[in-house]
Amino acid sequence: MLNAPIRLSRNRNYTILWTGQLLSELAAEIAAVAFPLLVLSRSGSPLEVGLAASAMSVAGMVTVVPAGVMADRWNRRRTMLIAQTARVAGMASLVAALAFDWYSFTHVVLIMVLEGVLGSLFDPVEQAALPQVVPKEQLSTAVARNTARPFVASLIGPALAGVLFALEPAAPFVADLIILATSAIALVFLRLPPRPAATSGNGRSRAAGARAGWGRTFRRDAAVGLRWAFGQRVIRTTLIWTMLTNLVFGALLVVVISASSLAGVGAAEIGLVMTCFGIGGLVGAASAARLHEALPAPVIVLGCSWIVTGAATAMAMVPLGLPLGLLLGLAAVAAPIANTTVLTYQLLLTPDGLRGRLSSVAGFCSGGAGAVGPAAGGALLAATGSAAASFLACAVALALVALGATLSPVLRRFPAAVELERENRAGGCQRNVGGPS
């Protein structure tokens, strides 16, 4: 009789991987608030803040697809260590500059670009490594716990950055330095199981790729990942559904914050509204694994889509302020539940040697939605001049996405994990496309 797998709480490697990524996300949340505050305190220029933030976002977007290739071709543990160590070095240079009052906007932008590049490199590698340390039967639980991390980081990071900056402008960057160093030290103790012999994802060996030229091999491997991801009907459909949902939801968040501020809602109450969002996400993440096991996958994906639509519709009918936060929290509950089901399927279906590239494609789609959504929300509110009209417009857009998902044969028959494992066993002999651990 086979031994049951150890509990996730006692899985040393999963704990290290989860903690390392949580610290990485916490550092990013602190930096997202601390960098603009630093620039404004030194120059008072919103233009410089916008330029720096855009540079960081563009750097992350440009890096995310090559990062997926690195996650599949390179040693994953070593790649994560290099990324975190480089982030430590960059943050240390900023702390030193602030300590000696050597502030330079160019230096700040370079550090922000470095954060964008290395953060985009770290994320797909960590996600691709998850199935290496977690058995298939525990993967949905691990994914659900992973979906809680951004909400934990978003609850702690911005508030901590504000408090620390008020005490001393260099303090949030010192905190980031300590957090990133702790993450890097934790990764030293990570042990990933060996992966299958490496190929480029299309049957060619790494040696053959090296003879073809590193740059050409890199571009070909990236193209292989893109073709594979969009060649799988379920993955293609779920990527499009996720991207559209994130785009509209990003617009909705901007409308909530901007409309509340313009209506004279206090900063403390707006902060409480966003706290409701974080709490809702944590509640959803806590129940995601159980619901994933208890409910059919189509019920989860389609149901969550309609719940978010209903919450957006109700926002047009309630006063600005805390009531919006309660509805935003309800919508946030649905997000990690749906994400757990979708991501579990994607990870189980994807061969080890392509998981990093799948993660990078998903990150690119989400990043694009994250860049367009807030701008669309601001433009929508400016065009309508009405919070209620803007909420209704977002609700209509979400309803169209939910209706499209409901009418989609792929999502109506979204495969459960049991069916997927059966597919994996049938097709396992065709999936030897791994690489070094």
N, C-alpha and C positions, 0 to 999 in steps of 0.2 A: 504494500500500500504506500502511495506517494505521500510525503509529508506536506502538510498545508503550508502555503507561503507565509512568511513572517508578516506581522502587522506593519502597516506603513509607518506607524509611530516608532517602530523598532528597526526600521530599515535605514541603516546608517547612511548609505550612499544617497538614498532619496532625501533624507533629512538635510544632508549637506547641499544637495542640488537645490532644494526648495529654499533653504536659508540663504544660500549665495545669491539666488535670483531675487528674493525679497529685499535683501540689502541693496542690490543693484537698482531695483525699482524705487526704493526709498531714497537713495542718493539722487536719482533722477528727479524725483518729485521735489526734493529740497532745492536742487539746482534750478528747476524751472521757475521757482519763486525768487530765489536769492540772486540770480544773475540779473533779471530786470531791475530789482531793487538796487543792486550795486551800480548799474549803469545810470539809473535815474539820480542816485545820490551824488554821483560824480559829475554828470553832464547836464542832467535835467532834460534830456532830449528823448521824447517818445520815438522819434525817427530812429535813433541809434538802438533803442530797445527792439523796435520792429525788425531792423536789419539784422541784429544779432540773433533774434529768435528764428527768423527766416533762414539764416545761414545754418543754424543748428538743424532745422527741419529738413532742409534740402540735403544736407550731409547725410542724415539718417536715411532719407529716401534713396539717395544714390547708392548707398552702401548695402542696403538690405538684400538685394538680389545676389551680388557677389558673396555676401556673407553666407547665404544658403549653400553655395558651392563649397566654401571653406568648411562649413559644418559637415558636409558629406565626404570631402576629400582629405581633410586634415585630422590630426589627433584632437578629439573634442576637448578633453580635459586640458591639454596644453593650450589650445586656442582660447578657452575661457580664462585661463591663468594669465596669458599674455594680454588679453583685453583688459582685465581688471588691473593688472600691474601698470599698464600704460595709463589707465585712468587715474590711478594713484599718483603717478609721476606728474601728470598734467595738473591735477588739483594741488599737489604739493608746490608746484611752481607758482600757482596763483596765490596760495597762502603766503609763500615767502615774499612775493611781490607786494602784497597788501601789508605785510609786517614791516617792510622797509619803505612803504608809501611810494611804490613804483608803479602806480596804476597806469595802465595803457588800454585803451579801448580795443586796439588791435590784438593785444594779448588775450583779453577776455573773449573776443570772437574766436580766436584760435582754440582756446580751451573749450568753448561751446561746440565748435565744429568737431573737436576730438571726442567730446561726450556723445555727439550725434553718431559719429562713425563707429565708435567702440560699443555703444549701447546697441546699435543695430547689428553689430557682429555677435555680441554676447547672446542676444535673445534667441535666434534660430538654433544656435549650437546647444543651448540649454534645453530647448524644446525637443530637438532631435535626440538628445541623450536620455530623455525621460523613459522611453520604452526599454532602454538598456538596463535600467535599475529597478523597474517595476514590472511584475508579472502581468500578463494580459488580463487576468481576472480582476486585478486591482487597478487597471489603468484608468477606468472611468472615475474611481474615487480619487486617484492622484490628480487627474485633470481638474476635477471639481475643486480640490484644495488649491491647485495652482490658480484657478480663476479668482480665488479670494485675495491673492497677493496684491493686485493693483488697487483694490479697494482699501486694504490695510494701509498700503503706502500712501494713498491719496488722503486718508483720514489723518495720518500722522505727519507726513512730509511738509505740506504747505504751512500748517499751523506752527510746526517746529521751526521752519525757515523764518517765518515772520517774527517769532519771539526771539530767536537767536540774533537776527539782524538788528532788532531794536536794542539789544544789549551791546552788540559790537558787530560792525559790518563784516568783519572777517570770520565771525563765529560760525555761520552756516557752512562756510567752505571748510573750516577745520572739522566740523561734524561730518561733512561729506568725505573728507580725507580719511577719517577714522573708520567710517562705515565701509568705504571701498577697500581699505586695507584689511578689515575683518573678513570681508567677502573673499578676497584673494587668499588669505591665510586658510580659510575654511576649504577652499578648492584644492589646496595642497594635499589634503587628506581624502579627496574623492578618488574612488576606484571604480572605473568603468570596465565591464566585461569586454573581452576581445570581440571584434566585429569580423564578419566574413571577409575573404580576400577582396581587395579593392579593385573596382572597375570604375569607369567613368560614367556609368549609368546607362550606357548603350552597348555594353558588351566588350568594350575595348579596355585593355589593361592600362594601369597607370604608366607602365614603362613605355607602352606605345604612345600614350598621350604625351609623355615627356619628349619623345622623338619628334612629335608633331609640333612642338613649341608650346611653352607654358601659356602664353597669352591666348593662342588659338585654342588650346585645350580648355582653358578657363571659359572662354566664350561659348564653346561647344557644350560644355557641361551645364552652363546656365541655360542654354537653349533647350537642352534635354529636359531639364527640370520644368521649364515653362510648358513644353509640349506635353510632358507627362501629366502635369497638374490639370491643364485645360483639356486634355484628352480623356480624362475620367469623368463620366457624366455626373456622378454624384458630387465629386469634389468640385467640378466646375460650377455646378448649380449652387452648392452651398457657399462657395466663394462669392458668387454674384449676390446671393441673398444677404450674406453677412456685410458685404461692402455697401449695398444700398441701404440696409438698416442702419449701419453705423453713420453713413452720410447724413441721413435725415435726423438721427438722434443727436449727432453733433450740432446740427443746426438748432435743434430743440433746446439743447443746453444753453447755447448762446442767447436765444430768445428769453429763456427763463432768467438768466443773470442780467441781461441788458434791460429788459422790460421792467424788472423789479427795481433796478438802480434808477432808471429814468422816472419811475413812479414815486421815488422817495423812500423806498424800503431801506431800512438801515443796513449797514455793512454786517452787523452781528446777525441779523435775521437772514440775510443772504447766505452768510456762512453756515447757518443752521440748515438752510435749504439744501446746500451741497453736502452737509453732514448726513442728511436723510438719504441722499443718493448713495453715499458710501455705506451706510448701515443696510440699506436695501440690497446692495450688492453682496455684502457679507451674509445676509440671511439667505439669499439665493444660492450662494456658494455652499453654505452649510447643508442645504437640502438637495443640492444638485445630484449627488451620487445616489441617494435613495430614490429620487424620482426617476433617474436614468434607469435604474433597475426595475422600478415598479410600473412605468408607463411605456407604451410603444413610442418609438422614436418620432413618428409623424405627429403624434399628439403633442409631444414636447415642442417640436420646432414650430408647428403651425399655431399651437395654443399660445406660446410665448409671443409670437408675432402679433396676434390679435390682442393680447393683453397690453402690449406696448401701445398699440393703436388706440385702444380704449382709454388708457391713461392720458395720452396726448389730447384726445377729444375732450376729456373731462377738464383738462387744464384751461380750456377756453371758457369754462363755466364757473370757475372758482376765483376768489380774490387772490391778488398777488401776495407773495410772502410764504408763510409756513404751509398753507394748504397746497401750494405748488410743490413744496418739498415732500409732502406725504405722497402725492401722485408720482413724483419723480422717483421716490423710493420704491413704489410699487413697480414701476417700469424697470428699475434697476434689479429687482428680485428676479425678473424673467431672464435677464441677459446671461448670467453665468449658468443658468439651467440649460438654456439652449446651446450655449457655447460648449458646455461639457459634452453633450450628446454629439454635436457636430465634430468637435476636435477629437474625441475618442475614436469615432469612425475614421477620420482622416489619418490618424496615427497608425491605427491597426491595418488599414488598407495599404498604406505607403511602405514600400521596401525601405530597409534601414538606410541604404545608400542614397535615398532620395528625400529623406525626411527633412533634412536641413533646407533643401531647395523648396520643398512644399511650404515650410514655415516662412521662408523668405518671400515667396509669392503671396502668401496670405498677409504677411506684414506689409508688403508693398500695396496691396489692395486696401488694407485697413488704413495705412498711412495716407494714401491718396484721399480716402473718404474723410480722414481726420483733418486733412488740409483744406478740403473743399467745403465740408459741412459747416464749420464755424463762419466762414465767409458768406456762405449762402444764408445762414441764420441772420447775420447782421444786415445783409442786403434785404432780406425779407421784411424784417422789422422796420427798416428805413423806408421801404416802398409802401408798406401798408399803414404805418404809423399807429398800429393798433396791436396790442398784445394778443387779444382774443382772435383777431383775424390771422395773426401769425401762427398761433397754436392750431387753429383750424386748418391752415395750409399744411402744416407739418403732419397733422392727423390724416389729412387726405393722402399725402404722399406715403405715409406709413400704411394706410389702408390699401393703397395700390400695390405696395410691396407684399403685404399679407395676402391680398387676393391672388396676386401672381403666384405666390408660394402654394396657396391652396389649390390652384388650378394646375400646378406643375405635377405631372405624373411621377417625376423623380422624387420630389419631397413628400408626396402622398404615400409613396412606398419606400420611404427612407429606411434603409436596412438596420436591423437591430444588431447588437454585438454578437449574438449567438450565430446569426446567419453569416456575419462577416468572418468569424473564426472558421466556419465551414469553408468559405471561399479561400481563406488563407491556406488551409491545409491542402485544398485542391490545387492551388497555384503556387505553392511554396517553392517548387523546384525551378520556377522561372524567375525568382527574385533575388538571386545572389549578386547584389550590386552594392556591397558594403565598402568599408574602408577602415582605416586605423581607428582605434577607440579614442 
